[in-house]
Amino acid sequence: MSALNVSGFIWGIADDVLRDVYVRGKYRDVILPMTVIRRLDAVLEPTKDQVLRMKARMDAAGITHQDKALQLASGEAFYNTSPFRLRALTSRPRQQQLRADFQAYLDGFSPNVQEVLDKFEFRNQIPRLVDTGVLGSLLEKFLDTSINLSPRPVPNADGSARLEGLDNHGMGTVFEELIRRFNEENNEEAGEHFTPRDVVQLMARLVFLPVADAVKSGTYLVYDGACGTGGMLTVAEDTLTRLAAEHGKEVSIHLYGQEVNSETYAISKADLILKGEGIEADNMRYGSTLSADAFPAREFDFMLSNPPYGKSWKTDLERMGGKADVKDPRFVVEHDGNPELSLITRSSDGQMMFLANMLSKMKRDTPLGSRVAEVHNGSSLFTGDAGQGESNIRRWIIENDWLEAIVALPLNMFYNTGIATYVWVLGNRKPERRRGRVQLIDATQWHRPLRKNLGSKNCELSEEDVRRICDTFLAFEETEQSKIFPNAAFGYWKVTVDRPLRLEGIDPERAYTAKEIKALKDEAKRSETAPPVIKRVHKRGAEPDPLRGLFPAAVNGKPAVVEYEPDTELRDTEQVPLTEEGGIEAFLRREVLPYAPDAWYDPASVKTGYEISFTRHFYKPQPLRPLEEIRADILALERETEGLLEEIVG
């Protein structure tokens, strides 16, 4: 029986046993942990007696730290020290005895399995399964002799295989197929922790294909800071392993992930345990990546992630001490002479914080450095004013020349949202031809429709679509769907432009104190024809510079250089492109002074910002309809409505 047939059989158990006990959306609470339990039971069967003997010897000797020895006895990264076997429990005639023995059986699992069961909250389901009398039936279904969840074949009497064994890869396929089906059934919440496989495949190739020729035999670390069920990590592992083999290389890959949702964390860890990757399972950590980083000193070769977007991280921010007190070096960095550039975003959306976290873990002393792919919604391209966290993250990335490309995906690619999404591709070892430049790829039209919608997801990337996107990325050429820009094209200076306060009845040849100006604002009338209010007179020798707010004037009948009080009601801001020839002052002379000759700006107020607009670069205006076509439509409408008014009035 193939892995897909096995997953189909297990999927059927839910309808057979749980239909009258759970609503359909809750089947997963029982089926996923039971799949894990049955597989582990089958794997441990041959060494069960050895484990029990080892346990008894160590207890008799008073040895408390038994984990490693018991793993050695079981031959696996996990074990079970209870005296029970799962198959034996089906013979319990009384429900309460079955409940007690089943709980004792679960209590016998090793600590790593206990954590999985705890995060699944599976023990909370046992009273319900017992009270409704379905626990025994559930166990019998999972122990059905027509399927084999053991890695060893089931023999016929003549020694031939009646059922082939299910190896670790096959078991991983079974479990991932169940996860996929449950997520698609529950599509309203699936997008929170489940990235469609077609998107994951694209991300993995965008990360690995550019360096496929440069990968050497050796060890590589792969990380996902919002790992969900772990699917992105396992696809990345498969992709890198395949590409390395195609180039005659042997690689050892270690996976690392962190997840804050308890159930999806349990799934990610269970999936790796079921695949026989117990060590990798230990690298899956539970908790918030933002406020409780599980890998503060670790650097990774490859990183892929789909962080939550549009989701508040206020609780994390409070745990970190509040925005003003965050000192985490992942989010407060030294850049361009600023020892404390803040990358702290609005607490209402923390998606770019996950990107900053990943970039803080890049390797900087290896030939390949680190490569990153992360999915974001459109807000990461432009939200945040100059000097604010989101803009600072874009600035930090682009000015460090880490951003290789951003790919605009088709709409309706995810299960619980139809909004626009984008894959950011970054690396700190850009090839020469990419240095100082960023590629934008419009892949919004490269997709095929699904035969049946899955929540909001109504299309997918075919293999051809994925290949086309990757080919466009690797070609790095200007086409209708590929635009290439210098880094500075996305940057701007935010400039505050002031104009003088003009009040009727003031003395144009004296300076006023702040207190006097406040009183004048309350009493005097503003007028564009009134003289400006002087707030400061500079010492002799100062040079006038009207564009910077230093104006020539007469004070007490003598020439002087003065500063005027700005009129806050006339204050405005301008965004000056970093690519502006002649800089800020040339821009103001061209765009501002012709309309406001008395305007000036304060150089100390200038802030640098970055934003990326796909719409501006890929917008295609629809051609206007010909006048004859419009006229024909109007005439047709007139014919359709002819006599209608008379009929209504009559």
C-alpha positions as CSV (number, residue, x, y, z in Angstrom):
1,M,0.0,0.0,0.0
2,S,1.4,3.4,-1.0
3,A,2.0,6.3,1.4
4,L,-1.0,8.1,-0.2
5,N,-3.2,5.1,0.2
6,V,-2.2,4.8,3.9
7,S,-3.0,8.5,4.5
8,G,-6.3,7.9,2.8
9,F,-7.1,5.0,5.1
10,I,-6.2,7.1,8.2
11,W,-8.3,9.9,6.8
12,G,-11.2,7.5,6.6
13,I,-10.8,6.6,10.3
14,A,-12.0,10.1,11.3
15,D,-15.3,9.7,9.5
16,D,-15.7,6.1,10.7
17,V,-15.0,6.7,14.4
18,L,-15.2,10.4,15.2
19,R,-18.2,11.6,13.1
20,D,-20.7,11.6,16.0
21,V,-18.1,12.7,18.6
22,Y,-16.3,15.7,17.1
23,V,-17.2,18.3,14.6
24,R,-15.2,17.9,11.3
25,G,-12.8,20.7,12.0
26,K,-11.7,19.0,15.3
27,Y,-10.8,15.6,13.8
28,R,-7.2,16.6,13.6
29,D,-7.0,16.9,17.4
30,V,-7.2,13.1,17.6
31,I,-6.0,11.8,14.2
32,L,-2.7,13.5,14.0
33,P,-1.4,12.6,17.5
34,M,-2.8,9.0,17.1
35,T,-0.9,8.7,13.8
36,V,2.3,9.6,15.7
37,I,1.6,7.2,18.5
38,R,0.9,4.3,16.3
39,R,4.0,4.8,14.1
40,L,6.2,5.1,17.2
41,D,4.7,2.0,18.7
42,A,5.4,0.1,15.5
43,V,8.9,1.3,15.2
44,L,9.7,0.4,18.9
45,E,8.1,-3.1,18.8
46,P,11.3,-5.1,18.1
47,T,13.3,-3.5,20.9
48,K,10.5,-3.1,23.5
49,D,11.8,-5.9,25.7
50,Q,15.4,-4.6,25.6
51,V,14.2,-1.2,26.7
52,L,12.2,-2.7,29.6
53,R,15.2,-4.7,30.8
54,M,17.5,-1.6,30.6
55,K,15.0,0.4,32.5
56,A,14.8,-2.2,35.2
57,R,18.6,-2.4,35.6
58,M,19.0,1.4,35.8
59,D,16.2,1.7,38.3
60,A,17.7,-1.0,40.5
61,A,21.1,0.8,40.3
62,G,19.5,4.1,41.2
63,I,20.5,5.8,38.0
64,T,18.4,8.9,37.4
65,H,19.7,10.2,34.0
66,Q,18.5,7.4,31.8
67,D,17.6,9.0,28.6
68,K,20.7,8.3,26.5
69,A,20.9,4.7,27.6
70,L,17.3,4.0,26.8
71,Q,17.7,5.6,23.4
72,L,20.6,3.3,22.9
73,A,18.5,0.3,23.9
74,S,15.7,1.2,21.6
75,G,18.0,2.0,18.7
76,E,16.0,5.2,18.1
77,A,15.9,8.9,19.4
78,F,12.8,7.9,21.4
79,Y,11.5,5.0,23.5
80,N,8.6,3.8,25.7
81,T,9.1,2.3,29.1
82,S,5.5,1.4,29.9
83,P,4.8,-2.4,30.3
84,F,2.1,-2.1,27.7
85,R,2.0,-2.5,23.9
86,L,-0.6,-0.7,21.9
87,R,-2.1,-3.8,20.4
88,A,-2.6,-5.4,23.8
89,L,-4.8,-2.5,24.9
90,T,-7.6,-3.4,22.5
91,S,-8.4,-6.4,24.6
92,R,-9.5,-4.3,27.6
93,P,-13.2,-5.1,28.2
94,R,-13.9,-2.1,30.5
95,Q,-13.6,1.5,29.3
96,Q,-12.1,2.8,32.6
97,Q,-9.4,0.1,32.6
98,L,-8.6,0.9,29.0
99,R,-8.3,4.6,29.9
100,A,-5.9,3.9,32.8
101,D,-3.7,1.6,30.8
102,F,-3.7,3.9,27.7
103,Q,-2.7,6.8,29.9
104,A,0.1,4.7,31.5
105,Y,1.2,3.7,28.0
106,L,1.5,7.4,27.0
107,D,3.3,8.2,30.2
108,G,6.0,5.7,29.2
109,F,7.2,7.7,26.2
110,S,10.5,9.5,26.2
111,P,10.6,13.3,27.1
112,N,10.8,14.4,23.4
113,V,7.6,12.5,22.6
114,Q,6.0,13.7,25.8
115,E,6.5,17.3,24.6
116,V,4.8,16.5,21.3
117,L,1.8,14.9,23.1
118,D,1.6,17.9,25.5
119,K,1.6,20.4,22.7
120,F,-1.0,18.5,20.9
121,E,-3.0,18.5,24.2
122,F,-3.9,14.9,23.3
123,R,-4.5,13.8,26.9
124,N,-7.3,16.3,27.1
125,Q,-9.1,14.2,24.4
126,I,-9.0,10.9,26.3
127,P,-11.9,11.5,28.7
128,R,-14.2,12.4,25.7
129,L,-13.0,9.3,23.7
130,V,-13.7,7.1,26.8
131,D,-17.0,8.6,27.7
132,T,-18.3,8.2,24.2
133,G,-16.9,4.6,24.0
134,V,-14.8,5.1,20.9
135,L,-11.3,4.9,22.3
136,G,-11.2,1.1,21.7
137,S,-12.6,1.4,18.2
138,L,-10.0,4.1,17.5
139,L,-7.1,1.9,18.6
140,E,-8.5,-1.1,16.6
141,K,-8.7,1.0,13.4
142,F,-5.1,2.2,13.7
143,L,-4.0,-1.4,14.3
144,D,-6.0,-2.7,11.3
145,T,-4.0,-5.5,9.7
146,S,-4.8,-4.2,6.2
147,I,-2.3,-1.3,6.6
148,N,1.3,-1.3,7.8
149,L,2.7,1.7,9.7
150,S,5.8,-0.3,10.6
151,P,9.1,0.2,8.7
152,R,9.3,-3.6,8.5
153,P,7.2,-5.7,6.0
154,V,4.3,-7.9,7.2
155,P,5.1,-11.4,6.0
156,N,2.9,-14.1,4.6
157,A,3.1,-17.7,5.9
158,D,5.6,-18.5,3.2
159,G,7.9,-15.5,4.1
160,S,6.9,-13.3,1.3
161,A,5.8,-9.7,2.0
162,R,2.1,-9.3,2.5
163,L,2.5,-5.6,3.1
164,E,5.6,-3.7,2.4
165,G,7.2,-1.7,5.2
166,L,6.7,2.1,5.3
167,D,10.2,3.7,5.6
168,N,10.8,7.1,7.2
169,H,10.4,9.0,4.0
170,G,7.1,7.2,3.3
171,M,5.8,7.9,6.8
172,G,6.7,11.5,6.5
173,T,4.7,11.6,3.2
174,V,1.7,10.1,5.0
175,F,1.9,12.6,7.8
176,E,2.4,15.6,5.6
177,E,-0.5,14.5,3.4
178,L,-2.8,14.3,6.5
179,I,-1.6,17.8,7.5
180,R,-2.3,19.1,4.0
181,R,-5.8,17.6,3.9
182,F,-6.7,18.9,7.4
183,N,-5.4,22.4,6.6
184,E,-7.3,22.5,3.4
185,E,-10.5,21.3,5.2
186,N,-9.9,24.1,7.8
187,N,-8.8,26.7,5.2
188,E,-10.0,29.7,7.3
189,E,-7.1,29.2,9.6
190,A,-4.7,27.3,7.4
191,G,-2.9,30.4,6.1
192,E,-1.8,31.3,9.6
193,H,0.7,28.4,9.6
194,F,0.5,26.6,6.3
195,T,2.2,27.8,3.1
196,P,0.9,26.2,-0.1
197,R,3.4,23.6,-1.5
198,D,3.7,25.4,-4.8
199,V,4.9,28.6,-3.1
200,V,7.3,26.7,-0.9
201,Q,8.8,25.0,-4.0
202,L,9.3,28.3,-5.6
203,M,11.0,29.8,-2.6
204,A,13.3,26.9,-2.2
205,R,14.5,27.1,-5.8
206,L,15.0,30.8,-5.6
207,V,17.3,30.2,-2.6
208,F,19.3,27.3,-3.9
209,L,19.4,27.5,-7.7
210,P,21.7,30.5,-7.9
211,V,24.4,28.7,-5.8
212,A,23.8,25.1,-7.0
213,D,27.2,25.1,-8.7
214,A,28.9,26.5,-5.7
215,V,27.6,24.1,-3.0
216,K,30.4,21.9,-1.7
217,S,30.2,18.6,0.1
218,G,29.7,19.4,3.8
219,T,27.3,20.5,6.4
220,Y,24.6,23.2,5.9
221,L,22.2,24.7,8.4
222,V,18.6,25.7,7.4
223,Y,16.4,27.9,9.5
224,D,12.8,29.0,9.7
225,G,11.9,31.5,12.4
226,A,8.1,31.0,11.9
227,C,8.2,27.3,11.0
228,G,4.6,26.4,11.4
229,T,4.2,22.7,10.6
230,G,7.8,22.6,9.3
231,G,6.9,22.0,5.6
232,M,9.2,24.8,4.4
233,L,12.2,23.3,6.1
234,T,11.6,19.8,4.8
235,V,11.1,21.0,1.2
236,A,14.3,23.1,1.5
237,E,16.1,20.0,2.7
238,D,14.8,17.9,-0.2
239,T,15.7,20.6,-2.7
240,L,19.2,21.1,-1.5
241,T,19.9,17.4,-1.2
242,R,18.7,16.8,-4.8
243,L,20.7,19.7,-6.3
244,A,23.8,18.7,-4.4
245,A,23.4,15.1,-5.7
246,E,23.0,16.4,-9.3
247,H,26.3,18.1,-8.9
248,G,28.1,15.1,-7.4
249,K,28.1,16.5,-3.9
250,E,27.2,14.9,-0.5
251,V,25.7,17.3,2.0
252,S,24.6,16.9,5.6
253,I,21.7,19.2,6.4
254,H,20.5,20.3,9.8
255,L,17.1,21.9,10.3
256,Y,16.3,24.6,12.9
257,G,12.9,26.1,13.5
258,Q,10.9,28.1,16.0
259,E,7.1,28.2,16.3
260,V,4.8,29.9,18.8
261,N,1.6,27.9,18.1
262,S,1.6,24.8,20.2
263,E,-0.3,22.5,17.9
264,T,1.7,23.4,14.7
265,Y,4.9,23.2,16.8
266,A,3.9,19.6,17.8
267,I,3.3,18.8,14.2
268,S,6.7,20.0,13.0
269,K,8.5,18.1,15.7
270,A,6.4,15.0,15.2
271,D,7.0,15.1,11.5
272,L,10.7,15.0,12.0
273,I,10.5,12.2,14.6
274,L,8.4,10.1,12.2
275,K,11.0,10.6,9.5
276,G,13.7,9.2,11.8
277,E,15.3,12.6,12.2
278,G,15.3,12.7,16.0
279,I,18.2,15.1,16.3
280,E,16.6,17.5,13.9
281,A,13.4,17.3,16.0
282,D,15.3,18.6,18.9
283,N,16.2,21.6,16.9
284,M,12.6,22.6,16.7
285,R,11.9,25.0,19.5
286,Y,8.7,26.3,21.0
287,G,8.1,30.0,21.8
288,S,8.1,33.4,20.3
289,T,10.9,34.1,17.9
290,L,10.7,37.9,18.5
291,S,10.7,38.0,22.3
292,A,12.4,34.7,23.1
293,D,14.9,33.8,20.3
294,A,15.8,30.2,20.7
295,F,19.0,30.5,18.6
296,P,20.6,33.8,19.7
297,A,24.2,32.8,18.8
298,R,23.5,30.6,15.8
299,E,24.1,31.6,12.2
300,F,22.6,29.8,9.2
301,D,23.4,29.1,5.6
302,F,19.9,29.2,4.2
303,M,16.7,30.7,5.7
304,L,13.1,30.5,4.4
305,S,10.0,31.7,6.2
306,N,6.4,32.8,5.9
307,P,5.9,35.0,8.9
308,P,2.5,36.2,10.1
309,Y,1.5,39.4,8.5
310,G,-1.1,41.9,9.8
311,K,-0.8,40.3,13.2
312,S,-0.1,42.3,16.4
313,W,3.2,41.6,18.2
314,K,2.3,44.0,21.1
315,T,2.7,41.3,23.7
316,D,6.2,40.5,22.5
317,L,7.1,44.2,22.5
318,E,6.0,44.5,26.1
319,R,8.0,41.5,27.1
320,M,11.0,43.1,25.4
321,G,10.6,46.2,27.6
322,G,8.6,48.5,25.3
323,K,9.7,50.3,22.1
324,A,11.9,52.8,23.8
325,D,13.8,50.2,25.8
326,V,14.4,47.4,23.2
327,K,18.2,46.8,23.1
328,D,18.1,43.5,21.2
329,P,20.9,43.6,18.7
330,R,18.7,41.9,16.1
331,F,16.5,45.0,16.1
332,V,18.7,47.9,17.1
333,V,21.7,48.0,14.7
334,E,24.7,50.1,13.8
335,H,24.3,51.5,10.3
336,D,25.7,54.5,8.4
337,G,27.2,56.2,11.4
338,N,24.2,55.6,13.6
339,P,25.1,53.3,16.4
340,E,21.4,52.6,17.2
341,L,19.3,52.5,14.1
342,S,15.9,51.2,15.3
343,L,14.3,48.4,13.2
344,I,11.3,48.3,15.6
345,T,8.1,48.3,13.5
346,R,4.5,49.2,14.5
347,S,3.2,46.8,17.1
348,S,0.2,46.1,14.9
349,D,2.2,44.2,12.3
350,G,5.5,42.3,13.1
351,Q,6.2,40.6,9.8
352,M,9.3,42.7,9.0
353,M,10.7,42.0,12.4
354,F,10.9,38.3,11.4
355,L,12.9,39.4,8.3
356,A,15.3,41.5,10.5
357,N,15.7,38.4,12.8
358,M,16.7,36.2,9.9
359,L,19.2,38.8,8.5
360,S,20.8,39.0,11.9
361,K,21.7,35.3,11.6
362,M,23.5,35.5,8.3
363,K,26.9,33.9,8.0
364,R,29.5,36.5,7.1
365,D,32.7,34.5,6.9
366,T,31.9,31.7,4.4
367,P,32.1,31.7,0.6
368,L,28.4,31.3,0.1
369,G,27.4,33.6,3.0
370,S,23.6,33.2,3.6
371,R,20.6,33.2,1.4
372,V,17.1,34.1,2.5
373,A,13.6,33.9,1.0
374,E,10.6,35.2,2.9
375,V,6.9,35.8,2.0
376,H,5.3,39.2,2.8
377,N,2.2,41.0,1.9
378,G,2.3,44.4,0.1
379,S,2.6,46.5,3.2
380,S,6.2,45.5,3.7
381,L,7.0,47.3,0.5
382,F,5.9,50.8,1.6
383,T,4.5,51.1,5.1
384,G,6.4,53.2,7.6
385,D,7.5,56.8,7.2
386,A,11.2,57.8,6.7
387,G,12.9,57.1,10.0
388,Q,10.3,54.5,11.2
389,G,11.0,50.8,11.7
390,E,9.6,49.4,8.4
391,S,11.4,52.0,6.3
392,N,14.6,51.6,8.4
393,I,14.5,47.8,7.7
394,R,14.2,48.4,4.0
395,R,17.0,51.0,4.2
396,W,19.3,48.7,6.2
397,I,18.7,45.9,3.7
398,I,19.1,47.9,0.5
399,E,22.1,50.0,1.6
400,N,23.9,46.8,2.7
401,D,23.1,45.5,-0.8
402,W,21.4,42.3,0.4
403,L,18.2,42.6,-1.6
404,E,18.4,40.6,-4.8
405,A,14.8,40.4,-6.0
406,I,11.2,40.7,-5.0
407,V,8.7,38.5,-6.9
408,A,5.0,39.5,-7.0
409,L,2.9,36.4,-6.8
410,P,-0.6,35.9,-8.3
411,L,-3.6,36.9,-6.2
412,N,-5.5,34.2,-4.3
413,M,-2.4,32.0,-3.7
414,F,-3.1,31.4,0.0
415,Y,-5.9,29.7,1.8
416,N,-7.2,32.4,4.0
417,T,-6.5,35.6,2.1
418,G,-6.7,36.9,-1.5
419,I,-4.4,39.8,-1.0
420,A,-1.2,40.5,-2.9
421,T,1.9,38.6,-1.7
422,Y,5.6,38.9,-2.5
423,V,8.6,36.7,-2.1
424,W,11.7,38.6,-1.0
425,V,15.0,37.0,-2.1
426,L,18.1,38.2,-0.2
427,G,21.8,37.2,0.1
428,N,25.0,38.7,1.4
429,R,27.2,37.4,-1.4
430,K,25.7,39.0,-4.5
431,P,27.3,38.0,-7.8
432,E,29.1,40.9,-9.5
433,R,26.3,41.6,-12.0
434,R,23.7,42.0,-9.3
435,R,25.7,44.3,-7.0
436,G,24.1,47.6,-6.4
437,R,20.9,46.6,-8.2
438,V,17.5,45.1,-7.3
439,Q,15.3,43.0,-9.6
440,L,11.5,43.2,-9.5
441,I,9.6,40.4,-11.1
442,D,5.9,40.6,-11.9
443,A,4.7,36.9,-11.8
444,T,1.0,37.8,-11.1
445,Q,-0.1,36.4,-14.4
446,W,1.8,33.1,-14.2
447,H,-0.5,30.6,-12.7
448,R,-3.2,28.0,-13.5
449,P,-6.7,27.8,-11.9
450,L,-7.5,25.1,-9.4
451,R,-10.3,22.7,-10.3
452,K,-11.8,23.4,-6.8
453,N,-11.2,26.4,-4.7
454,L,-9.5,25.9,-1.3
455,G,-10.8,28.7,0.8
456,S,-9.4,31.9,-0.8
457,K,-6.9,29.9,-2.9
458,N,-8.2,29.6,-6.4
459,C,-5.0,29.2,-8.4
460,E,-1.6,27.6,-8.1
461,L,1.9,27.7,-9.6
462,S,2.4,24.9,-12.1
463,E,5.8,23.4,-12.6
464,E,6.1,25.4,-15.7
465,D,5.2,28.6,-13.8
466,V,7.8,27.9,-11.1
467,R,10.4,27.3,-13.8
468,R,9.5,30.5,-15.7
469,I,9.9,32.6,-12.5
470,C,13.2,31.0,-11.7
471,D,14.5,31.4,-15.2
472,T,13.5,35.1,-15.2
473,F,15.3,35.5,-11.8
474,L,18.4,33.7,-13.0
475,A,18.6,35.6,-16.3
476,F,18.6,39.0,-14.6
477,E,17.5,40.8,-17.7
478,E,15.0,43.6,-18.4
479,T,11.8,42.3,-19.8
480,E,8.1,43.1,-19.6
481,Q,7.9,41.1,-16.4
482,S,11.4,41.9,-15.1
483,K,12.7,45.3,-14.1
484,I,16.1,46.1,-12.8
485,F,16.9,49.2,-10.7
486,P,19.9,50.7,-8.9
487,N,19.5,50.5,-5.1
488,A,19.2,54.2,-4.8
489,A,16.0,54.2,-7.0
490,F,14.0,53.1,-3.9
491,G,15.4,55.7,-1.5
492,Y,14.3,59.3,-0.8
493,W,15.0,62.1,1.6
494,K,12.0,63.3,3.6
495,V,12.4,67.0,3.9
496,T,10.3,69.4,6.1
497,V,9.6,72.6,4.3
498,D,8.7,75.7,6.3
499,R,7.4,79.2,5.4
500,P,7.6,82.2,7.7
501,L,4.8,83.2,10.1
502,R,3.3,86.5,8.9
503,L,1.2,88.5,11.4
504,E,-0.5,91.9,11.0
505,G,0.8,94.7,13.1
506,I,4.2,93.3,14.1
507,D,7.5,95.2,14.0
508,P,9.4,93.9,11.0
509,E,12.8,95.1,12.4
510,R,12.9,93.4,15.8
511,A,13.2,89.8,17.1
512,Y,10.4,88.4,19.2
513,T,10.9,85.9,22.1
514,A,9.0,82.6,22.1
515,K,6.7,83.9,24.7
516,E,5.9,87.0,22.7
517,I,5.3,85.0,19.6
518,K,2.9,82.7,21.4
519,A,0.9,85.8,22.6
520,L,1.0,87.3,19.1
521,K,-0.4,84.1,17.6
522,D,-3.4,84.3,19.9
523,E,-4.0,88.0,19.2
524,A,-2.8,89.0,15.7
525,K,-4.3,88.0,12.4
526,R,-2.3,85.9,9.9
527,S,-1.8,87.6,6.5
528,E,0.3,86.6,3.5
529,T,1.1,90.3,2.9
530,A,2.2,91.0,6.5
531,P,5.9,91.1,7.3
532,P,7.4,87.8,8.7
533,V,8.1,87.4,12.4
534,I,11.8,87.4,13.3
535,K,12.6,84.9,16.0
536,R,16.4,85.1,15.9
537,V,19.1,87.5,14.7
538,H,22.5,86.0,13.9
539,K,25.8,87.6,14.9
540,R,27.7,89.8,12.5
541,G,29.5,87.8,9.8
542,A,26.8,85.2,9.3
543,E,26.1,84.5,5.6
544,P,22.5,84.5,4.3
545,D,21.3,81.3,2.9
546,P,17.5,81.6,2.3
547,L,17.0,77.9,1.3
548,R,18.3,76.9,4.7
549,G,16.3,79.6,6.6
550,L,18.9,82.3,6.9
551,F,17.4,85.5,5.4
552,P,18.9,89.0,4.8
553,A,16.9,91.7,6.7
554,A,17.1,95.1,8.4
555,V,17.1,95.0,12.2
556,N,17.0,98.4,13.9
557,G,17.9,100.0,10.6
558,K,21.0,97.8,10.1
559,P,21.5,94.9,7.7
560,A,21.5,91.5,9.4
561,V,20.9,87.8,8.9
562,V,17.8,86.5,10.6
563,E,15.7,83.4,11.1
564,Y,11.9,83.6,10.9
565,E,9.4,81.9,13.0
566,P,7.8,79.1,10.9
567,D,4.1,79.0,10.4
568,T,3.1,75.5,11.4
569,E,-0.1,75.8,9.4
570,L,1.9,76.2,6.2
571,R,4.5,73.5,7.1
572,D,4.7,70.7,4.5
573,T,7.0,67.8,3.6
574,E,8.6,66.7,0.3
575,Q,10.0,63.4,-0.7
576,V,13.2,64.0,-2.7
577,P,14.5,60.9,-4.6
578,L,18.1,59.9,-3.7
579,T,18.7,59.9,-7.4
580,E,17.8,63.6,-7.8
581,E,20.6,65.3,-9.7
582,G,21.8,68.2,-7.5
583,G,20.2,66.7,-4.4
584,I,17.7,68.3,-2.1
585,E,18.3,71.9,-2.9
586,A,18.1,71.4,-6.6
587,F,14.7,69.7,-6.1
588,L,13.4,72.5,-3.9
589,R,14.5,75.2,-6.4
590,R,12.7,73.4,-9.1
591,E,9.6,72.1,-7.4
592,V,9.0,74.4,-4.4
593,L,10.5,77.9,-4.7
594,P,8.6,78.8,-7.9
595,Y,5.4,78.5,-5.9
596,A,6.7,79.5,-2.4
597,P,9.7,81.8,-2.8
598,D,10.1,82.3,1.0
599,A,10.3,78.5,1.8
600,W,13.2,76.9,3.5
601,Y,14.2,73.6,5.0
602,D,16.2,72.5,8.1
603,P,19.0,70.1,7.1
604,A,18.9,68.6,10.6
605,S,15.3,67.5,10.0
606,V,16.1,65.4,6.9
607,K,15.4,61.7,7.2
608,T,16.2,58.9,4.7
609,G,13.5,56.5,3.8
610,Y,13.0,53.6,1.3
611,E,9.9,52.2,-0.3
612,I,9.2,50.0,-3.3
613,S,6.3,50.5,-5.6
614,F,5.4,47.6,-7.9
615,T,2.4,49.5,-9.2
616,R,4.5,52.4,-10.5
617,H,6.9,50.1,-12.3
618,F,4.4,47.6,-13.8
619,Y,1.3,49.6,-14.2
620,K,-0.3,49.2,-17.6
621,P,-2.9,51.8,-18.4
622,Q,-5.9,50.5,-20.2
623,P,-6.4,52.1,-23.6
624,L,-9.4,54.4,-23.9
625,R,-12.4,52.9,-25.8
626,P,-12.9,54.4,-29.3
627,L,-15.5,57.1,-29.5
628,E,-17.5,55.1,-32.1
629,E,-17.7,52.1,-29.7
630,I,-19.0,54.4,-26.9
631,R,-21.5,56.1,-29.3
632,A,-22.8,52.7,-30.4
633,D,-23.4,51.6,-26.8
634,I,-25.3,54.8,-26.1
635,L,-27.5,54.4,-29.1
636,A,-28.2,50.8,-28.2
637,L,-29.2,51.9,-24.7
638,E,-31.5,54.5,-26.2
639,R,-33.2,51.9,-28.3
640,E,-33.7,49.6,-25.4
641,T,-35.3,52.3,-23.3
642,E,-37.3,53.8,-26.1
643,G,-40.9,54.5,-24.9
644,L,-40.1,53.3,-21.4
645,L,-40.6,56.8,-19.8
646,E,-43.9,57.2,-21.6
647,E,-45.0,53.8,-20.4
648,I,-44.1,54.5,-16.8
649,V,-45.8,58.0,-16.8
650,G,-48.8,56.7,-18.7
